[in-house]
Amino acid sequence: MNKKAKRTDSAALNSSLIRRPIQRQFAIFLLPTFICFCIGFLWPFIQGVYLSFHKFTTISHVEWVGFNNYIKAFNDAGFRHAFGYTALVAGVSLVLINVLSFAVAYALTRNIRGSNLFRGVFFVPNLIGGIVLGYIWQMLFDRILPVSMVNVTSYGFWGLIIVLCWQQVGYMMIIYVAGLMAVPEDMLEAARIDGANGWKTLWHITLPTVMPSITICTFLTLTNSFKLYDQNMVLTNGAPKMKGVFTTEMMALNIAKSFSTANQRGAAQAKAVLFFILVAAISIIQLTVTHRKEVQQ
């Protein structure tokens, strides 16, 4: 009787009599979100693209310059270096964050005592704001390192990597835990019966099954790394400077510094548009590649 009642309830919820009024009134629920999206993102983005073709100090006084701002952006050695440095930080953090978060998630789903407590402890750093996090680690590094990280490029690089890992591993761990807990037990049992060891089970069953989680975590890690600004500003602010280029300056920080100079705001806006195109393209490629590897259950 219970199963029959559940089937009846499910059929009632999916009936056209219930769905039709919802479909007719969906605009009422969608409209507030769409208005906020237009005000908070779409209109500023369109205005930003428009301003990237102008020379301006305020948006009420603009002068058309065409593609000159984009030419300035490409000719800016600091921006080119920031692009390479950002790509390097994103690549290293992508590997380290996902490997560490998956390892922690895998360990915490092995029925160890106090696993829920450990999950909470690992997640806490994600709740701390980026600027506060940067100042905390800046004080730690100043006490540990023999030389200030603003004087040594390698110290600044690995400082950023450590802060990124410490903040994001716990968040990605939660996603991986959800994926690991969704692995069908009958598949794992069949692997054990067939004599597969732990490594083979992990490589051939667990990893392909949690591929949706890997897709999400890879996407979030890439976008968060490319958009990093506050920790970069607090830890090194781009220093040290060598041959006219800030060696630890990432793209977001480079754009912000350029925009703070009145006669460089048009070029800074062009850099922002190029930055958006770059992050969007990388994200779409990554999602396409990893989504193809997902196992359909």
C-alpha positions in Angstrom: 0.0 0.0 0.0 2.8 2.4 0.8 4.5 1.8 -2.6 1.2 2.3 -4.3 0.6 5.5 -2.4 4.0 6.8 -3.3 3.5 6.1 -7.0 0.1 7.9 -6.8 1.6 10.9 -5.1 4.4 11.1 -7.7 1.9 10.8 -10.5 -0.2 13.6 -9.0 2.8 15.9 -8.7 3.8 15.3 -12.3 0.3 15.7 -13.6 -0.5 18.4 -16.2 -3.1 19.9 -13.9 -0.4 20.9 -11.4 2.4 21.7 -13.9 0.3 23.9 -16.2 -0.4 26.7 -13.7 3.3 26.7 -12.7 4.4 26.9 -16.3 2.0 29.8 -16.9 3.2 31.7 -13.9 6.9 31.0 -14.1 7.7 34.5 -15.2 6.5 35.9 -11.9 9.2 33.9 -10.1 11.9 34.4 -12.8 11.4 38.2 -13.2 13.0 39.4 -9.9 16.1 37.3 -10.4 16.3 38.3 -14.1 16.0 42.0 -13.1 18.8 41.6 -10.5 21.0 39.8 -13.1 20.5 42.6 -15.6 21.2 45.4 -13.1 24.1 43.7 -11.4 25.8 42.0 -14.3 24.4 42.4 -17.8 24.2 46.2 -18.0 27.6 46.8 -16.3 29.2 44.2 -18.7 27.7 45.9 -21.8 28.8 49.3 -20.5 32.3 48.0 -19.7 32.7 46.6 -23.3 31.5 50.1 -24.6 34.0 51.9 -22.4 36.9 49.7 -23.6 36.7 51.5 -26.9 37.0 54.9 -25.3 39.4 57.1 -23.4 37.8 58.4 -20.2 38.3 59.5 -16.7 34.6 59.4 -15.8 31.9 57.6 -17.6 30.1 60.9 -18.4 33.1 62.2 -20.5 34.3 59.7 -23.0 36.3 59.9 -26.2 36.2 57.3 -28.9 39.6 55.7 -29.6 38.6 52.4 -31.3 41.0 49.5 -30.7 43.8 51.7 -29.3 43.1 50.5 -25.8 43.4 46.9 -26.8 46.7 47.7 -28.6 47.9 49.3 -25.4 46.9 46.3 -23.4 48.7 43.9 -25.6 51.8 46.1 -25.6 51.9 46.3 -21.8 54.7 44.1 -20.6 53.3 44.0 -17.1 49.9 42.7 -18.4 51.6 40.0 -20.5 53.7 39.0 -17.5 50.6 39.0 -15.3 48.9 36.7 -17.8 51.7 34.1 -17.7 52.1 34.4 -13.9 48.3 33.9 -13.4 48.3 30.9 -15.7 51.2 29.4 -13.7 49.5 29.9 -10.4 46.2 28.6 -11.8 47.9 25.4 -13.2 49.8 24.6 -10.0 46.9 25.3 -7.7 44.5 23.3 -9.9 46.6 20.2 -9.5 47.4 20.6 -5.8 44.0 21.7 -4.6 42.1 18.8 -6.4 44.6 16.1 -5.4 44.7 17.2 -1.8 40.9 17.7 -1.5 40.2 14.3 -3.1 42.7 12.6 -0.9 41.1 14.2 2.2 37.6 13.3 1.0 38.6 9.8 0.3 40.2 9.4 3.7 37.1 10.9 5.5 34.7 8.5 3.7 36.6 5.4 5.0 34.4 5.2 8.2 37.1 6.7 10.4 36.1 7.9 13.9 35.4 11.7 14.0 35.1 12.1 10.3 32.3 14.7 10.6 34.4 16.8 12.9 37.4 16.7 10.5 35.1 17.8 7.7 34.0 20.8 9.6 37.6 21.7 10.6 38.8 21.4 7.0 35.9 23.6 5.7 36.4 26.4 8.2 39.2 28.3 6.2 36.7 28.7 3.4 34.6 30.9 5.7 37.3 33.4 6.3 37.4 36.4 4.0 40.2 36.7 1.4 41.7 39.9 2.9 41.6 38.7 6.4 43.1 35.4 5.3 45.9 37.2 3.5 46.8 39.2 6.5 46.9 36.1 8.7 49.2 34.3 6.4 51.3 37.4 5.9 52.1 37.5 9.6 52.9 33.8 9.6 55.2 34.1 6.6 57.0 37.1 8.1 57.8 35.1 11.2 58.8 31.9 9.3 60.7 33.1 6.3 64.2 34.5 6.6 63.5 37.2 4.0 60.2 39.0 3.3 58.2 37.5 0.5 57.9 40.9 -1.2 61.7 40.7 -1.9 61.8 37.2 -3.4 59.6 36.1 -6.3 59.6 32.4 -5.4 58.5 33.1 -1.9 55.5 35.2 -3.2 54.5 32.5 -5.6 54.5 29.6 -3.1 52.9 31.9 -0.5 50.0 32.4 -2.9 49.8 28.6 -3.6 49.8 27.8 0.1 47.0 30.3 0.9 44.9 29.1 -2.1 45.2 25.5 -1.0 44.5 26.2 2.6 41.4 28.1 1.8 39.9 26.0 -1.0 40.8 22.4 -0.1 38.0 22.2 2.5 35.4 23.5 0.1 36.4 21.1 -2.7 36.6 18.3 -0.2 32.8 18.7 0.5 32.0 18.3 -3.2 34.3 15.2 -3.4 32.7 13.7 -0.3 29.3 14.0 -1.9 30.6 12.3 -5.1 32.3 9.5 -3.2 29.2 8.8 -1.1 27.2 8.5 -4.3 29.3 5.7 -5.7 27.0 2.6 -5.9 28.0 0.0 -3.3 27.1 -2.9 -5.6 29.8 -1.8 -8.0 32.4 -1.7 -5.2 31.2 -5.1 -4.0 31.5 -6.6 -7.5 35.0 -5.3 -7.8 36.0 -6.9 -4.5 34.5 -10.2 -5.6 36.4 -10.0 -8.8 39.6 -9.6 -6.8 40.4 -6.0 -7.6 42.7 -4.3 -5.1 42.2 -0.9 -3.6 44.2 1.0 -6.3 42.4 -0.7 -9.2 39.0 -0.1 -7.6 39.9 3.6 -7.1 41.3 4.1 -10.6 38.7 2.1 -12.6 35.5 2.5 -10.6 35.7 5.3 -8.1 37.3 8.0 -10.2 35.1 7.5 -13.3 32.0 7.5 -11.1 32.9 10.8 -9.3 33.8 12.5 -12.6 30.9 15.0 -12.2 32.5 16.1 -8.9 35.9 16.4 -10.6 34.3 18.6 -13.3 32.8 20.9 -10.8 35.9 21.2 -8.6 38.2 21.7 -11.6 35.9 24.5 -12.9 35.7 26.2 -9.5 39.5 25.9 -8.9 40.4 27.4 -12.3 38.0 30.3 -12.1 38.9 31.1 -8.5 42.6 31.0 -9.3 42.3 33.2 -12.4 40.1 35.8 -10.5 42.3 35.9 -7.4 42.8 39.5 -6.3 42.5 40.1 -2.5 45.1 37.6 -1.3 47.5 38.7 -4.1 47.1 42.3 -3.0 47.6 41.6 0.7 50.5 39.2 0.5 52.8 40.9 -2.1 50.8 43.6 -3.9 52.8 42.4 -7.0 56.3 42.9 -5.5 59.1 42.6 -6.1 59.5 44.8 -9.2 62.2 43.8 -11.7 62.9 45.4 -15.0 59.8 47.5 -14.7 57.5 44.5 -14.1 55.9 43.4 -10.9 56.9 39.7 -10.8 54.1 38.4 -8.5 51.3 40.5 -9.9 48.3 38.5 -11.2 45.8 39.7 -13.9 43.1 41.0 -11.6 45.6 43.1 -9.5 47.2 44.4 -12.7 43.8 45.6 -14.0 42.9 47.2 -10.7 46.2 49.1 -10.6 45.8 50.2 -14.2 42.3 51.5 -13.5 43.5 53.6 -10.6 45.5 55.7 -13.0 43.2 58.2 -14.6 44.8 58.2 -18.1 44.9 54.4 -18.2 41.3 53.6 -17.4 40.4 52.9 -21.1 43.3 50.4 -21.4 42.4 48.9 -18.0 38.8 48.4 -19.3 40.1 46.7 -22.4 42.3 44.4 -20.2 39.1 43.5 -18.2 37.3 42.5 -21.4 40.2 40.4 -22.5 40.3 38.9 -19.0 36.7 37.9 -19.2 37.1 36.4 -22.7 40.1 34.4 -21.5 38.5 33.0 -18.3 35.2 32.2 -20.2 37.1 30.4 -23.0 39.2 28.3 -20.6 36.2 27.5 -18.5 34.1 26.3 -21.5 37.0 24.2 -22.8 37.5 22.6 -19.4 33.8 21.9 -18.9 33.6 20.4 -22.3 36.6 18.1 -21.9 35.8 16.9 -18.4 32.1 16.4 -19.1 32.9 14.0 -22.0 34.7 11.8 -19.5 31.7 11.5 -17.1 30.1 8.1 -16.7 26.4 8.0 -17.4 24.7 5.9 -14.8 
